[in-house]
Each structure stands twice: as C-alpha cells, then as structure tokens.
Amino acid sequence: MDRFTVAGVLPDIEEYFQIGDSSSGLLQTVFICSYMVLAPVFGYLGDRYNRKWIMSSGIFFWSAITLLSSFVPQQCFWALLFTRALVGIGEASYSTIAPTVIADLFVGDFRSRMLSIFYFAIPVGSGLGYIVGSKVTDFTDDWHWALRVTPGLGLVAVLLLVFVVPEPPRGALERRSERALVHTSWLTDVKELSTNLLFGIITCITGFLGVGAGVEISKRYRKVNPRADPLVCACGLLGSAPFLYFAVVTAEASSIASYVCIFMGELLLSLNWAIVADILLYVVVPTRRSTAEAFQIMMSHLLGDASSPYLIGVISDKIRHSRPDSYLAEFRSLEYALLICCFVGALGGGAFLATAVFIEQDRSKAEHYTQALTEADEPILVPKAGRSVKLPVASVLI
C-alpha cells in the first residue's frame, strides 16, 4: 500500500515539483534499488538473529521515513528521492524475513495457504494504495496527506509483531529430531544457493483471486506432476502477456475490452506470487531461507522493476518529444513504452519452464541435506569430483 500510494498521486507530484515522466519514474527506481541492494544484508541478519525485532525495527523506520517524506518542500525534489530510497531499507528488512517466519510456523499445503494469505497484501495493498492516495488527495486537496496514512498503519503492524507474532525456531517443524540446525558461513550459503534456480518475476499489481487460485491449482496438479509449481507459474506469465498487450492497444478503441483484458492479465500474473515463495522455501535448507529470500528479491528486481519505471519514462519522453505536444501524443508515448512489459513477461514464463527441469532434484537435495544434519551421527556421503567421499557431519557443517 505504501509503495503504490505514490503511484496514486503521481500526477500531483509531477505538477508540484514540475518534473516529467522520467523523473517521476525515478521515484520507484531509487526505492527498488535500495530495496534490492539491502535485501542480502537483511537476509544474512535474518538467518542469524532475532527476526521479530529486525522486522519491527524495519517497519518503524519505514513508517517514520514515509511520514517525513510528506513534508519535503517544493524546491527539494532530491529530498523526496532520498526518502523514497530510505523506505527501501525498511521494506527490505521485512520482506526478506517475513516469509521465513511463516515457513517455520506451518508445513506442507497449510504453509502454501498461509503464504497465499500473506501475499494477498500485494494485490490488496496495491489497490488500496491507488485508492487511498487519490481519494485522500481529493478530500484534502493536498497530495502530501496521502503519504501520512500508511505510517499509522505501520505503527499498528509494529505493535502486532511485538505482542502477537512469535519467534519460532528455524526449521523446527521440518526436523525429525530435537537437534538444532547449525549455521554455515554466508559465503557457503551464497555458493549453495547459486546452484538453485531462484528465478521469479515479481509483478506490481496482481489479482486477489489469482493468488488463491494459483495455490489451489498447483496443489491439485502437484498430485499428478511434481513439477506443477513452476509449470503453473509459467502458464500464468505466458498466458498474461497477450492479455496485457491487448489491454494496452485496445484502451483507446474500447475501454470495456481493455478492462476485460486487464482483469484476465492480472489474474494470470497473480498465480505465481505465493507459489514462487513456496518453491524457494522447499529448495533451500531452513538456515539459509532468509538469505535465499533476499537474493530472490535482489535478482528479480535487478532484472525487472529496478530500472523499468525510469526506462519506460525515458522511452515515453523520447517518443513524446518526436511528436506534436498534445494529450494524444502523451497517451501514445506511454502506450508504446508500456508494451515492453508484455514481452518481458513472456521471457519470465520461459524462465519458469527452465525451472521445471531442475525443481525435483533441487527439492530432493534440500530435504536430504536437512535430514542428514539432524539425524546422522556417522559420516555421510558428499559428491566430489565424480566420486563420493565420506566426511564427518561436523566437517560438512563447517
């Protein structure tokens, strides 16, 4: 909600600071870049320290900076960019860790259901961000007040985290013994995670129904095909691309057709949100999950929305400058620039198809590794240079 409140009042921000599409797109880019860069830092901390207090501190900082950004004076657009970059710190501290807490509270299909509830925050929050941002601005006749709504909700979230949410032991529900999992070094974590396919496309707006539908479809299909999760994600992205394309190109001719295509495109896009998180959690051992979440966030944003708002804004400005200055020229420039997203979505679908080739092997390795560490008191076999070498469990941990 906080992220998309700015999008809901973007025309007012452009008018207030006298900026173009490229500069307004930069607001999202600086946020995503700080979010992306700092996600691995909080992933490291989340795998080793108290997750509850990291999340609480991050949300408090996030809310305070958002409130501060609403007081930026007209001549200081740079200050608004700076505060949006700082907001990325707070979101990185929360988003990388929260799914791992859910993973340690639930297992199996019930975990998938809980993750789907958690990721409802994406479509619902996105929609509320647009609605609240625009309506509060209409009511107060001042866009600054739109940025003063979510800090109060952030304070409520902090209180709930402190007094309601527990700090569960990492991997407790997945262990067959009381023996605790031991951390490996961060470099070892990164090396091991690099062997897993961690591809996922994080979209900006999804549909409420799509998140739940994705989980249900995947759960049922998984009974007959162990590769169901990445295949459902691939179908969602590949299927959404043509709908989103026609949503853009039919917007001028028929608003009804455009809205139908938008609905179908968002529905299909939303299939992957909870499933991607579930894939990540079951191909990674419990002591590395926050780090894995962090790198998944970093890579998906690096390959997508870190640069796309600014890039689309630049393309839009270039197209507009080559045409007469009019409302139609402004519409066409943004229309042509946005079409890039449809083709990138299709590439993401291809990445999920590639994931389906390796998903069974990666999951089996993660399960075997976890069980071996908690059950075996005798040497275990570790593949090395084409042969199996017996090593003590302690040396594997090191």
C-alpha positions in Angstrom: 0.0 0.0 0.0 2.8 2.4 0.9 4.6 1.7 -2.3 1.6 2.4 -4.5 0.3 5.4 -2.7 2.9 7.4 -4.5 1.7 6.0 -7.8 -1.9 7.1 -6.9 -0.8 10.7 -6.6 1.9 10.8 -9.3 0.3 13.4 -11.5 0.0 15.7 -8.5 3.7 15.1 -7.6 4.7 15.8 -11.2 2.8 19.1 -11.2 4.1 20.1 -7.7 7.8 19.6 -8.5 7.5 20.4 -12.2 9.0 17.1 -13.4 8.5 14.8 -16.3 7.7 11.1 -16.7 11.4 10.1 -16.4 11.9 11.9 -13.1 8.7 10.6 -11.6 9.6 7.1 -12.7 12.9 7.6 -10.8 10.9 7.7 -7.5 10.2 4.0 -7.9 13.6 3.2 -9.3 15.5 4.6 -6.3 13.2 2.8 -3.9 13.7 -0.6 -5.7 17.4 -0.1 -6.0 17.9 0.4 -2.2 15.4 -2.4 -1.6 17.4 -4.7 -4.0 20.9 -3.8 -2.7 20.0 -4.1 1.0 17.9 -7.3 0.7 21.0 -9.6 1.0 22.1 -7.7 4.1 18.9 -8.4 5.9 18.9 -11.9 4.5 22.1 -12.5 6.3 20.8 -11.0 9.5 17.5 -12.8 9.3 19.2 -16.2 9.1 21.3 -15.5 12.3 19.5 -13.1 14.6 16.0 -12.5 16.1 13.8 -12.0 13.1 10.9 -10.5 15.1 13.0 -7.5 16.2 14.6 -7.0 12.8 11.1 -6.8 11.2 9.7 -4.5 14.0 12.6 -2.1 13.7 12.4 -2.1 9.9 8.7 -1.3 9.8 9.1 1.5 12.4 11.9 3.1 10.3 9.9 2.6 7.1 6.9 4.3 8.6 8.9 7.2 10.1 10.6 7.9 6.7 7.3 7.8 4.8 5.9 10.4 7.2 9.0 12.5 6.8 8.7 12.4 3.0 5.3 14.2 3.2 7.0 17.4 4.4 9.5 17.8 1.6 9.4 21.4 0.2 8.6 22.1 -3.4 12.2 23.1 -4.3 13.7 19.9 -2.9 12.7 17.0 -5.3 16.0 15.4 -4.5 15.0 15.1 -0.8 11.8 13.2 -1.9 14.0 10.8 -3.9 16.3 10.3 -0.9 13.4 9.5 1.4 12.0 7.0 -1.1 15.4 5.3 -1.2 15.4 5.1 2.6 11.9 3.5 2.5 13.6 0.6 0.6 15.7 -0.1 3.7 12.6 -0.7 5.8 10.8 -2.9 3.2 14.0 -5.0 2.7 14.2 -5.7 6.4 10.6 -7.0 6.4 10.0 -8.7 3.0 13.1 -10.9 3.2 12.3 -12.2 6.6 8.5 -12.5 7.0 8.0 -15.5 4.7 10.7 -17.4 6.6 8.7 -16.9 9.9 5.6 -18.3 8.2 7.7 -21.2 6.9 8.7 -22.1 10.5 5.1 -21.9 11.8 3.5 -24.1 9.1 4.4 -27.0 6.8 3.1 -28.7 3.7 -0.1 -27.5 2.0 -1.1 -25.4 5.0 2.1 -23.4 4.6 1.2 -22.7 1.0 -2.2 -21.5 2.2 -0.7 -19.2 4.8 1.8 -17.8 2.2 -1.2 -17.1 -0.1 -2.8 -15.1 2.7 0.4 -13.2 3.3 0.8 -12.4 -0.4 -2.7 -11.1 -0.6 -1.0 -7.9 0.7 0.4 -7.4 -2.8 -2.9 -7.1 -4.8 -5.0 -5.7 -2.0 -2.2 -3.3 -0.8 -1.6 -2.1 -4.4 -5.2 -1.4 -5.0 -5.6 0.4 -1.6 -2.5 2.4 -2.4 -4.1 3.8 -5.5 -7.5 4.4 -3.9 -6.3 5.9 -0.7 -3.7 8.1 -2.4 -6.2 9.6 -4.9 -9.1 9.8 -2.5 -7.2 11.4 0.4 -5.8 13.9 -2.1 -9.2 14.7 -3.4 -10.6 15.1 0.1 -7.7 17.3 1.4 -6.8 19.0 -1.9 -3.2 18.2 -0.9 -1.2 15.2 -2.1 1.1 15.3 1.0 -1.7 13.9 3.2 -1.8 10.7 1.1 1.7 9.8 2.4 0.5 10.3 6.0 -1.9 7.4 6.1 0.3 4.4 5.9 2.7 5.4 8.8 -0.2 5.0 11.2 -0.9 1.5 9.8 2.8 0.8 10.1 2.7 1.5 13.9 -0.2 -1.0 14.3 1.9 -3.6 12.4 4.8 -3.0 14.8 2.6 -3.4 17.8 1.2 -6.7 16.4 4.7 -8.0 15.7 5.9 -7.2 19.2 3.0 -8.6 21.1 1.4 -11.2 18.9 3.9 -12.8 16.5 6.2 -15.5 18.0 9.8 -16.1 17.0 9.8 -19.8 16.1 12.9 -22.0 15.9 14.3 -22.2 12.4 13.2 -25.4 10.7 11.6 -26.8 13.9 8.5 -28.3 12.1 10.7 -30.0 9.5 13.2 -31.7 11.8 12.7 -35.3 12.9 14.8 -34.8 16.0 15.4 -32.1 18.5 18.9 -31.5 17.3 19.2 -27.8 16.2 20.3 -26.8 12.7 23.7 -25.2 12.6 24.5 -22.1 10.5 27.1 -22.3 7.8 29.1 -19.2 6.7 27.5 -16.6 4.5 29.8 -17.4 1.6 28.8 -21.1 1.8 25.2 -20.1 1.9 25.6 -18.0 -1.3 27.6 -20.7 -3.0 24.9 -23.3 -2.3 22.0 -21.0 -3.2 23.7 -20.3 -6.6 23.1 -23.9 -7.6 19.3 -23.5 -7.2 17.1 -21.9 -9.8 15.7 -18.8 -7.9 14.1 -17.2 -10.8 10.8 -15.4 -10.1 9.0 -12.4 -11.7 7.6 -10.0 -9.1 4.8 -8.0 -10.7 3.5 -4.8 -9.4 -0.3 -5.4 -9.5 -1.9 -8.8 -9.1 -5.4 -10.0 -8.6 -6.8 -11.2 -5.3 -8.4 -14.3 -6.8 -5.2 -15.2 -8.7 -3.1 -15.7 -5.6 -5.6 -18.2 -4.1 -6.2 -19.8 -7.4 -2.5 -20.3 -8.1 -2.1 -22.1 -4.8 -5.1 -24.3 -5.3 -4.3 -25.2 -8.9 -0.7 -26.0 -8.0 -1.7 -28.1 -5.0 -4.1 -30.3 -7.1 -1.8 -30.5 -10.1 1.1 -31.5 -7.8 -0.6 -34.8 -7.1 0.0 -35.9 -10.7 3.0 -33.9 -11.6 5.8 -33.0 -9.1 6.8 -30.1 -11.4 3.5 -28.5 -11.0 4.7 -25.3 -9.2 7.0 -23.9 -11.9 4.6 -25.0 -14.7 1.7 -23.2 -13.1 3.8 -20.0 -12.8 5.0 -20.4 -16.4 1.4 -20.7 -17.7 0.4 -17.7 -15.7 3.1 -15.4 -17.1 2.8 -16.7 -20.7 -0.9 -16.5 -20.6 -0.9 -13.0 -19.2 1.3 -11.5 -21.9 -1.2 -11.4 -24.7 -4.0 -10.1 -22.4 -1.8 -7.3 -21.2 -0.7 -6.5 -24.7 -4.3 -6.2 -25.9 -5.2 -4.2 -22.7 -2.8 -1.5 -23.8 -3.6 -1.5 -27.6 -7.4 -1.6 -27.1 -7.5 1.1 -24.4 -8.4 3.9 -26.9 -10.9 1.9 -29.0 -12.9 0.2 -26.2 -12.5 0.7 -22.5 -14.6 -2.3 -21.8 -12.4 -4.6 -23.8 -9.3 -3.1 -22.2 -10.7 -3.7 -18.7 -11.6 -7.3 -19.5 -8.0 -7.9 -20.8 -6.6 -6.2 -17.7 -8.6 -8.4 -15.4 -7.5 -11.6 -17.2 -3.9 -10.4 -17.4 -3.8 -9.6 -13.6 -5.5 -12.8 -12.7 -2.9 -14.9 -14.6 0.0 -12.8 -13.3 -1.1 -13.4 -9.7 -0.8 -17.2 -10.0 2.9 -17.1 -9.2 3.2 -14.9 -6.1 2.7 -17.5 -3.3 4.0 -20.4 -5.4 7.3 -18.7 -6.0 7.8 -18.2 -2.3 6.9 -21.8 -1.7 9.4 -23.1 -4.3 12.1 -21.0 -2.7 11.4 -22.3 0.7 11.4 -26.0 -0.2 14.6 -26.0 -2.3 16.6 -24.2 0.4 17.6 -25.6 3.9 16.0 -23.7 6.8 19.1 -21.9 7.9 19.5 -20.2 4.5 16.0 -19.2 3.8 16.2 -15.5 4.7 19.4 -15.2 2.6 17.6 -17.0 -0.3 14.6 -14.7 0.0 17.0 -11.7 -0.1 18.7 -12.9 -3.2 15.5 -13.8 -4.9 14.2 -10.2 -4.2 17.6 -8.7 -5.4 17.7 -10.7 -8.6 14.0 -10.3 -9.6 14.2 -6.5 -9.0 17.6 -6.3 -10.7 16.1 -8.0 -13.8 12.8 -6.1 -13.6 11.4 -3.2 -11.7 14.6 -1.6 -10.5 15.1 0.1 -13.9 11.8 -0.3 -15.7 9.9 2.7 -14.2 12.8 5.0 -15.2 13.4 3.2 -18.5 9.7 3.4 -19.5 9.6 7.1 -18.5 12.7 7.8 -20.7 11.2 6.0 -23.7 7.9 7.8 -23.2 9.6 11.2 -23.1 11.7 10.4 -26.2 8.6 9.4 -28.2 6.6 12.4 -26.9 9.4 14.9 -28.0 9.3 13.5 -31.5 5.5 14.3 -31.8 3.4 17.4 -31.5 2.7 18.4 -27.9 -0.9 17.1 -27.2 -2.9 14.8 -25.0 -2.9 12.2 -27.7 0.9 12.3 -28.0 1.2 11.9 -24.3 -1.1 8.9 -24.4 0.7 7.3 -27.3 4.1 7.7 -25.8 3.2 5.9 -22.6 1.2 3.3 -24.5 4.2 2.3 -26.7 6.6 2.3 -23.8 4.4 0.0 -21.7 4.2 -2.6 -24.4 7.8 -3.7 -23.4 6.4 -5.2 -20.2 4.3 -7.8 -22.2 7.4 -9.2 -23.9 9.4 -9.3 -20.7 6.6 -11.3 -19.1 6.8 -13.9 -21.8 10.5 -14.2 -21.2 9.7 -14.8 -17.5 7.4 -17.6 -18.4 10.3 -19.3 -20.3 12.4 -19.0 -17.2 9.8 -20.9 -15.2 9.8 -23.6 -17.8 13.5 -23.9 -17.3 13.0 -24.1 -13.6 10.7 -27.1 -14.0 13.6 -29.2 -15.4 15.5 -28.9 -12.1 12.9 -28.5 -9.4 12.6 -32.1 -8.3 16.4 -32.5 -8.0 16.8 -29.3 -6.0 14.0 -30.2 -3.6 15.4 -33.6 -3.0 18.8 -32.2 -2.3 17.5 -29.7 0.2 15.4 -32.4 2.1 18.3 -34.8 2.1 20.7 -32.2 3.5 18.3 -31.2 6.3 17.6 -34.8 7.3 21.3 -35.7 7.2 22.3 -32.9 9.5 19.6 -33.6 12.1 19.7 -37.4 12.1 23.1 -38.7 11.1 25.8 -39.2 13.8 28.0 -41.1 11.4 29.8 -39.9 8.2 27.6 -39.0 5.2 28.4 -39.2 1.5 29.3 -35.9 -0.2 29.8 -35.9 -4.0 33.2 -34.6 -5.1 34.9 -34.6 -8.5 32.9 -37.6 -9.8 33.1 -39.8 -6.7 31.6 -40.0 -3.3 33.8 -39.1 -0.3 32.9 -39.9 3.3 33.0 -36.9 5.6 32.0 -36.4 9.2 28.9 -34.4 9.8 30.9 -31.7 11.6 33.1 -31.1 8.6 30.0 -30.7 6.4 28.6 -28.1 8.7 31.9 -26.2 8.7 
